[in-house]
């Protein structure tokens, strides 16, 4: 029997609600396979700061180090609540970025997927969605502006200033490009390279390294696209993309736009893959404190993140596919949750828990 230790970091806001539904799915997978999941919960995020004095407590750090995989819920509170936390302990700076650095999760995979049968979720016109949306954004996750030197101060003239550095070296760039090329080679053999080399020298180096790495993948066709043009193209013709690769900040912005063309970030799970088999999995959306505790949030992105964990960390590709199919079947059967659909949209509204129950029911019935 295979045994895996999974760190469960429920996070803030709707995190605990959607995490519970993902855990229910893991229990089904465990029961019908020769596998055992040891699920260990730990505090993380704003709630951890208020309960433990740190948004990434030492006990959580130790758990993350020992786990075979980490599942993280969304973190963060409202603007007013966040002001009660010191700037460097606010969950994005005090927990999320240190987690990424600790595990060196340099490769972020974010699928932007919407089959034609669910095209009604998208704000795009049916003729733009076409046969559906199916692309993956590959984002470098531990370099660039977010991890460079940061400084705030007042100059000799009494003028406040801020200085933040965007830094990459060729090894960081090579690492993420190899991941993107391998993925593109396994799919449609087209890789869109997203950059801003007409302005940023970091993109000039990025493109130079890409030309070198591309020699090892002659079967992959590279399409160079400026990031602002890519943002427009995602709205006008998302079907032209299959695998997109980009640096950290571009990936942060465009992946949120990816959620927008689907109709919600609630439909976007993600995998964050590091060195030595380390990885964590998380929904791409925020903690939605305004609906926390109301059973309105759809657990799709959390359950989808766990499906990605089954595939990437545990090699359980068949079970991962069944989880995706189960979630999509719930939508296809005419069900949704209040955060994704409005009353009168012709669907039957479910609570967060009821949606998770439907996924489990489908898995058991058709698994």
RAPE-V982593 format. One record per pair of residues at least 12 apart in sequence whose ideal C-beta (glycine too) atoms are under 8 Angstrom apart, sorted by the first residue. I is the first residue (numbers start at 1). GAP is how many residues later the second one is. D is the distance in whole Angstrom. If there is no record, write none. Layout:
BEGIN
I_GAP_D + I_GAP_D
END
This chain:
BEGIN
1_33_5 + 1_34_7 + 1_35_6 + 2_32_7 + 2_33_5 + 2_34_7 + 2_312_7 + 3_32_7 + 3_33_5 + 3_35_7 + 4_31_7 + 4_32_7 + 4_33_6 + 4_34_7 + 4_64_4 + 4_65_7 + 4_309_8 + 4_310_6 + 5_33_5 + 5_35_7 + 5_61_7 + 5_62_5 + 5_63_5 + 6_20_8 + 6_31_6 + 6_32_7 + 6_33_5 + 6_34_7 + 6_61_6 + 6_62_7 + 6_63_5 + 6_64_7 + 6_65_6 + 6_303_8 + 7_33_6 + 7_35_6 + 7_53_8 + 7_56_5 + 7_57_5 + 7_60_4 + 7_62_7 + 7_63_4 + 7_64_7 + 7_273_8 + 8_15_7 + 8_31_5 + 8_32_6 + 8_33_5 + 8_34_7 + 8_63_6 + 9_32_8 + 9_33_6 + 9_34_8 + 9_35_4 + 9_36_8 + 9_51_7 + 9_61_7 + 9_62_7 + 9_63_5 + 9_64_6 + 10_31_7 + 10_34_8 + 10_63_5 + 11_33_6 + 11_34_5 + 11_36_7 + 11_61_6 + 11_62_3 + 11_63_5 + 11_64_4 + 11_276_6 + 12_33_5 + 12_34_5 + 12_35_5 + 12_61_7 + 12_62_7 + 12_63_5 + 12_64_6 + 12_65_6 + 12_79_7 + 12_275_4 + 12_277_7 + 12_280_8 + 13_61_6 + 13_63_7 + 13_64_7 + 13_273_7 + 13_274_3 + 13_275_5 + 13_276_4 + 13_279_4 + 14_59_8 + 14_60_7 + 14_273_6 + 14_274_5 + 14_275_8 + 14_277_6 + 14_278_5 + 14_283_4 + 14_338_8 + 15_30_7 + 15_58_3 + 15_59_5 + 15_60_7 + 15_272_6 + 16_57_7 + 17_275_7 + 17_276_7 + 17_278_7 + 17_280_6 + 17_282_8 + 17_335_5 + 17_336_8 + 18_55_7 + 18_265_7 + 18_279_6 + 18_280_8 + 18_281_4 + 18_283_7 + 18_284_4 + 18_285_8 + 18_334_6 + 19_52_7 + 19_54_5 + 19_283_6 + 20_333_7 + 20_336_7 + 21_278_4 + 21_281_7 + 21_282_6 + 21_331_6 + 21_332_7 + 21_334_7 + 21_335_3 + 21_338_7 + 22_49_7 + 22_277_6 + 22_280_4 + 22_281_5 + 22_283_7 + 22_284_5 + 22_334_8 + 23_16_6 + 24_332_5 + 24_333_8 + 24_336_5 + 25_278_5 + 25_281_6 + 25_298_6 + 25_331_7 + 25_334_6 + 25_335_6 + 25_338_7 + 26_13_7 + 26_280_6 + 28_332_6 + 28_335_5 + 28_336_6 + 28_339_7 + 29_281_7 + 29_287_7 + 29_290_5 + 29_294_8 + 29_334_8 + 32_335_6 + 33_283_7 + 33_286_7 + 35_279_7 + 35_281_8 + 40_23_6 + 40_27_7 + 42_15_8 + 42_17_6 + 42_18_4 + 42_21_5 + 42_22_8 + 43_14_6 + 43_16_8 + 43_17_6 + 44_12_6 + 44_13_8 + 44_16_5 + 44_28_7 + 44_29_8 + 44_31_7 + 44_47_8 + 44_51_6 + 44_55_8 + 45_28_8 + 45_30_3 + 45_31_7 + 45_46_4 + 45_50_6 + 45_242_8 + 46_29_6 + 46_30_6 + 46_31_5 + 46_35_7 + 46_36_7 + 46_39_6 + 46_44_7 + 46_45_5 + 48_12_7 + 48_43_8 + 48_47_7 + 49_36_5 + 49_40_5 + 49_42_7 + 49_45_7 + 50_35_8 + 54_35_7 + 54_40_7 + 55_20_8 + 55_30_7 + 55_34_5 + 55_35_7 + 55_36_5 + 55_39_4 + 55_40_4 + 56_38_6 + 56_39_4 + 56_42_5 + 56_43_7 + 61_41_7 + 64_35_7 + 64_38_6 + 64_39_7 + 64_216_8 + 65_37_8 + 68_209_8 + 68_245_7 + 68_246_8 + 69_210_6 + 69_211_7 + 69_212_7 + 69_240_5 + 69_244_4 + 69_245_7 + 70_29_8 + 70_33_7 + 70_209_7 + 70_210_4 + 70_211_7 + 71_209_7 + 71_210_5 + 71_211_7 + 71_231_8 + 71_234_7 + 71_235_6 + 71_238_7 + 72_27_7 + 72_208_5 + 72_209_7 + 72_210_4 + 73_209_7 + 73_210_7 + 73_214_8 + 73_229_7 + 74_208_7 + 74_209_6 + 74_211_6 + 74_212_5 + 74_213_4 + 74_214_7 + 75_16_4 + 75_17_7 + 75_20_6 + 75_21_6 + 75_212_6 + 76_14_8 + 76_15_5 + 76_16_7 + 76_210_6 + 76_211_5 + 76_213_8 + 77_14_8 + 77_210_7 + 77_212_6 + 78_211_5 + 78_212_8 + 81_208_7 + 97_49_7 + 97_50_7 + 99_181_7 + 100_41_6 + 100_42_5 + 100_172_7 + 101_41_6 + 101_46_7 + 103_169_8 + 103_171_4 + 103_175_4 + 103_176_7 + 103_177_6 + 104_38_6 + 104_170_4 + 104_171_5 + 104_174_7 + 105_36_6 + 105_37_7 + 105_167_4 + 105_168_6 + 105_169_4 + 105_173_7 + 105_174_7 + 105_175_6 + 106_34_6 + 106_35_6 + 106_36_5 + 106_37_7 + 106_66_7 + 106_69_5 + 106_70_6 + 106_167_8 + 106_168_6 + 106_169_7 + 107_31_7 + 107_32_8 + 107_33_7 + 107_34_7 + 107_68_7 + 107_69_6 + 107_72_5 + 107_165_7 + 107_166_4 + 107_167_8 + 108_29_8 + 108_30_7 + 108_31_4 + 108_32_8 + 108_33_4 + 108_143_6 + 108_147_8 + 108_162_6 + 108_163_7 + 108_164_5 + 108_165_8 + 109_27_6 + 109_28_8 + 109_29_6 + 109_74_7 + 109_161_6 + 109_162_5 + 109_163_8 + 109_164_7 + 109_199_7 + 109_203_8 + 110_26_7 + 110_27_5 + 110_29_7 + 110_141_8 + 110_145_5 + 110_148_7 + 110_158_6 + 110_159_8 + 110_160_5 + 110_174_6 + 111_23_8 + 111_24_8 + 111_25_5 + 111_157_7 + 111_158_7 + 111_159_8 + 111_193_8 + 111_197_8 + 112_21_6 + 112_22_8 + 112_23_5 + 112_24_7 + 112_25_7 + 112_126_8 + 112_143_8 + 112_146_4 + 112_147_8 + 112_149_7 + 112_150_6 + 112_156_7 + 113_19_8 + 113_20_7 + 113_21_5 + 113_22_8 + 113_149_8 + 113_154_8 + 114_15_7 + 114_18_6 + 114_19_4 + 114_20_8 + 114_148_5 + 114_149_8 + 114_153_7 + 115_17_5 + 115_19_8 + 115_213_6 + 116_13_7 + 116_14_8 + 116_15_5 + 116_16_4 + 117_15_8 + 117_211_8 + 117_214_8 + 117_215_6 + 118_14_8 + 118_210_7 + 118_213_5 + 118_214_7 + 119_13_7 + 120_225_8 + 121_141_6 + 121_142_4 + 121_143_7 + 121_146_7 + 121_219_7 + 121_220_8 + 122_139_6 + 122_140_6 + 122_141_5 + 123_137_7 + 123_138_7 + 123_140_6 + 124_111_7 + 124_114_7 + 124_137_6 + 128_107_8 + 128_108_7 + 128_109_7 + 128_110_7 + 129_109_8 + 130_109_5 + 131_108_7 + 133_105_5 + 133_106_7 + 133_128_7 + 133_129_7 + 134_108_8 + 135_103_7 + 135_106_4 + 135_107_6 + 135_108_7 + 135_109_7 + 135_123_8 + 136_47_7 + 136_51_8 + 136_106_7 + 136_107_5 + 136_108_7 + 137_107_5 + 137_108_8 + 137_109_7 + 137_114_6 + 137_117_6 + 137_118_5 + 137_121_6 + 138_38_7 + 138_41_6 + 138_42_4 + 138_45_6 + 138_105_6 + 138_106_7 + 138_107_5 + 138_108_7 + 138_113_8 + 139_37_8 + 139_106_8 + 139_107_6 + 139_108_8 + 139_109_6 + 139_111_8 + 139_112_3 + 139_113_7 + 139_116_6 + 140_28_8 + 140_32_7 + 140_33_7 + 140_36_4 + 140_106_7 + 140_107_5 + 140_108_5 + 140_111_7 + 141_107_6 + 141_110_8 + 141_131_6 + 142_30_8 + 142_106_8 + 143_24_7 + 143_25_5 + 143_29_5 + 143_104_7 + 143_105_6 + 144_22_6 + 144_23_7 + 144_24_6 + 144_58_7 + 144_103_5 + 144_104_4 + 144_105_6 + 145_19_6 + 145_20_7 + 145_21_4 + 145_103_7 + 145_104_5 + 146_102_5 + 146_103_7 + 146_106_8 + 147_20_7 + 147_101_8 + 148_16_6 + 148_17_4 + 148_18_6 + 148_19_5 + 149_14_8 + 149_15_7 + 149_16_5 + 149_18_8 + 150_12_8 + 150_13_7 + 150_14_5 + 150_15_8 + 151_12_4 + 151_13_8 + 166_34_7 + 166_36_5 + 166_83_8 + 167_35_8 + 168_34_6 + 168_37_7 + 168_38_7 + 168_79_7 + 170_35_7 + 170_39_5 + 173_32_7 + 173_33_5 + 173_36_4 + 173_37_8 + 174_35_6 + 174_38_8 + 174_39_6 + 176_69_7 + 177_32_7 + 177_33_6 + 177_36_5 + 177_68_6 + 178_35_6 + 178_38_8 + 179_94_7 + 180_63_6 + 180_65_4 + 181_32_6 + 181_33_7 + 181_35_7 + 181_36_4 + 181_39_6 + 182_35_8 + 183_60_5 + 184_33_8 + 184_36_5 + 184_58_7 + 184_59_4 + 185_32_6 + 185_34_6 + 185_35_5 + 187_55_6 + 187_56_6 + 188_54_4 + 188_55_8 + 189_30_5 + 189_31_5 + 189_32_6 + 190_30_7 + 190_31_5 + 190_33_7 + 190_52_5 + 190_53_7 + 191_29_5 + 191_30_7 + 191_31_5 + 191_32_7 + 191_51_8 + 191_52_5 + 191_53_8 + 191_54_6 + 192_31_5 + 192_32_8 + 192_33_5 + 192_38_7 + 192_49_6 + 192_50_8 + 192_51_7 + 192_52_5 + 192_53_7 + 193_13_8 + 193_14_7 + 193_17_6 + 193_29_6 + 193_30_7 + 193_31_5 + 193_32_7 + 193_52_6 + 193_53_8 + 194_31_6 + 194_32_8 + 194_33_5 + 194_36_5 + 194_50_6 + 194_51_7 + 194_52_4 + 194_56_6 + 194_60_7 + 195_12_6 + 195_29_7 + 195_30_8 + 195_31_7 + 195_32_7 + 195_51_7 + 195_52_8 + 195_55_8 + 196_30_6 + 196_31_5 + 196_32_8 + 196_54_8 + 197_29_8 + 198_28_7 + 202_45_7 + 203_44_8 + 206_41_7 + 207_17_7 + 210_12_7 + 227_19_7 + 227_23_5 + 227_27_7 + 230_14_7 + 230_24_6 + 231_22_8 + 231_23_6 + 231_26_6 + 234_20_7 + 234_23_6 + 234_24_7 + 234_27_6 + 235_22_8 + 235_26_6 + 238_23_6 + 255_13_7 + 255_15_8 + 255_29_6 + 256_28_7 + 259_25_6 + 259_26_7 + 263_77_7 + 264_21_8 + 264_34_8 + 264_75_7 + 264_76_5 + 265_18_8 + 265_19_5 + 265_20_4 + 265_21_7 + 265_36_7 + 266_17_8 + 266_19_6 + 266_31_7 + 266_32_5 + 266_34_6 + 266_35_6 + 266_73_6 + 266_74_6 + 267_31_8 + 267_33_6 + 267_34_6 + 267_73_8 + 268_15_7 + 268_16_4 + 268_17_7 + 268_33_6 + 268_36_8 + 269_12_7 + 269_13_8 + 269_14_6 + 269_15_7 + 269_31_8 + 269_32_5 + 269_33_7 + 269_34_8 + 269_35_3 + 269_36_4 + 269_38_7 + 269_39_6 + 270_12_6 + 270_13_7 + 270_14_5 + 270_35_6 + 270_38_7 + 271_34_7 + 271_37_4 + 271_38_7 + 271_41_5 + 273_39_6 + 277_36_7 + 279_30_7 + 279_33_6 + 279_34_5 + 281_24_4 + 281_25_7 + 281_27_6 + 281_28_5 + 281_32_8 + 282_23_6 + 283_18_4 + 283_19_5 + 283_21_8 + 283_22_6 + 284_17_6 + 285_16_6 + 288_51_7 + 291_47_8 + 291_48_6 + 295_56_4 + 295_57_5 + 295_58_6 + 296_41_6 + 296_42_4 + 296_43_5 + 296_55_8 + 296_56_7 + 297_40_7 + 297_42_5 + 297_55_5 + 298_38_7 + 298_39_4 + 298_41_6 + 298_42_5 + 298_54_7 + 298_57_6 + 299_53_6 + 299_56_6 + 299_57_5 + 299_60_8 + 300_27_6 + 300_55_8 + 303_20_6 + 303_24_6 + 303_53_7 + 303_56_6 + 304_19_8 + 304_20_7 + 304_23_7 + 306_17_7 + 307_12_8 + 307_13_4 + 307_16_4 + 307_17_6 + 308_12_7 + 310_13_7 + 322_41_6 + 322_44_7 + 322_45_6 + 323_36_8 + 323_40_7 + 325_37_8 + 325_41_8 + 326_33_5 + 326_34_8 + 326_36_4 + 326_37_5 + 326_40_7 + 327_32_5 + 329_33_5 + 329_37_8 + 330_25_6 + 330_28_4 + 330_29_6 + 330_32_7 + 333_25_8 + 334_12_7 + 334_13_5 + 334_14_6 + 335_12_6 + 335_13_5 + 335_14_8 + 335_15_5 + 335_20_7 + 335_23_6 + 336_12_8 + 336_13_6 + 336_14_7 + 336_19_8 + 337_12_7 + 337_13_6 + 337_14_7 + 337_15_6 + 337_18_6
END
